């Protein structure tokens, strides 16, 4: 494990996300991001790490499955003062994730026409971040 700070950003509404991400980088965070968010941040000169580089697995099913991986959730759910958890992270080469930035899809526009757009990533990101609530901040 390195002594780096990581923020995971995966949002549908990208309003002001560039400013927010740049602020995090100024505070020393490295940005991990997914699909469209990564492209948007990269296009706006925010250096990002692809979620696929963290998981060593490509996003699948039209991006519906991307963050559901032990390399992500282990980094979020780790109890940082639990030596066993830290040992398991090191053994599995998993980095701690300090901040999770997600937002939900606009339900009226997205879910009314077709419920197939529902993505478990965002809701699980919220849920798992709450599991690491002692040390992980969710925005």
Phi, psi and omega in degrees: 000140180263165175266060179245158176251134182238142173236131176261122180238122177212101187229150173270317177270110186266012179304123177062011181290330178297311179299318180297313181296318178297323176298319178296319180295324177295334177273003176096010179275144168264140186261122171260134182214169185241155173016253185295325178293316179300313180301315180298314180294315179301316179296340180251028173062033172254120180288129182229161172250131179290139176303328179294332176289333178280317185271343188056037181211136180287152171298141180229170177055055179057034178084004181288334180239109180213321182258355181281084186202143180303329179292338177267303185291330174298320179291336179271315189275349182305130172275111193290342176260013177260108183302324178296319178296314181298318178300316179295322176300312181299315181299330182256009178054047180254133178268148174291142174247122188267329184225137175239125180242113180220159167216159182275153176294150177294103189305315184299314183285321187270316190272337179298310182293324186195124182285354183293345180282352181302128180243131180284341184305309186292313181292323177290327176300317177295312182298310183291327177295323176295328177296331177259027190303337181294329186231341182259132179259135178246135178239000000 
